[in-house]
Each structure stands twice: as C-alpha cells, then as structure tokens.
C-alpha cells in the first residue's frame, strides 16, 4: 500500500513482518504458555538491543497480541529496510534461544510446522509414519 503522498506505507510492511511471529506464537504458546512466549521474546529483544535499541518495548509484555501490537508500532516507526533487518535479527535470536532451551531438532520441528515449511514436511511425514 502507499500513502497519499505516494510513499510506501510502512505499517503495511510491518504487518507482513509479524506473520511469522503470529504463526510461531500459535504453535508455541500451547506448549510454553503466553508468559513463556513473552519472556523468550523479551530475552531475544534484550540480546539484539545493542544493534536495535529502538526495538526495546516501553512496557513488559502481558500477552502475545500486546507484544505484536507494540512490535508493529516500533517496526512501522523506521524505514522498511531497517525494520526487516531488525525483525530478521530478532527472529534469528529468538530461534537460537528457543533451541538452547528445548533442543535444535524440536525447535526445527516446531518452526517448520509453524511456518508450513515444505523442506521440513517430508521429514515430518516420515516421523509420523514411523510412529504408526
């Protein structure tokens, strides 16, 4: 979308950046709870803060939806390239922290199911067939 000035609408772009977060939360919250998700996200934000200090939330996260609204606001406040780079760093750090907590293989399976990754699907199907 564009604003009336013809400039790209950064809010639309930041909304697209939230899609992976929403899918991850949908799959992860039943396992670790909303507060666990928010805590892990908060830690990831803290880790990337030296490079992206503007990402730091103004208040603690109470729910993933509150977190996403705040994140969308902050991502929309900067240019699209900067927002995408910060979001990528945040996703990568979140994934690394999750992997350290629950293990790399389980993290990969959770993220593959959350993102609908075609690469992981054959492995998941094989595992499902082995369990039958």
Secondary structure, DSSP 8 states (H G I E B T S, - for coil): -B-TTS-B-HHHHHHHHHHHHHHHHHHHHHHHHHHHHHHHHHHHHHHHTTT-GGGS-SS--SSHHHHHHHHHHHHHTS-HHHHHHHHHHHHHHHHHHHHHHH-HHHHHHHHHHHHT-HHHHHHHHHHHHHH-
